[in-house]
Amino acid sequence: LRMPPKVNKVEVELKKLTKLDGNKICANCPEKMPGYAEMTHCIFICTKCAGVHREFQYKVKGISMSTFTEEDVLQLSRVGNESHNAVYMAKFVPREYPIPNGAD
């Protein structure tokens, strides 16, 4: 008899967060399906932006490679890309400073 795989509640909740519209795109560039969670600001970011955030000594976790705690997921659910950018990008004028793309 095979036992069904144990469902990890934290992983299920994290997966739900990554599927929210605001989190489907990197918080810092137009890259789709970000693979990292930046825990300092509680946002989802792409591979290239994760490298930049690590240079600033921000805590970055790979979504599929790292272990997340209930507290991590709770913090990500409280902030996320949309509410983070509503604060930090509120006065941003794309005409003056274009949003970086994956090649920048």
Summary of the structure (lengths in Angstrom):
residues: 104
radius of gyration: 15.0
end to end distance: 52.8
largest distance: 63.1
contacts: 266
relative contact order: 0.20
helix: 38%
strand: 11%
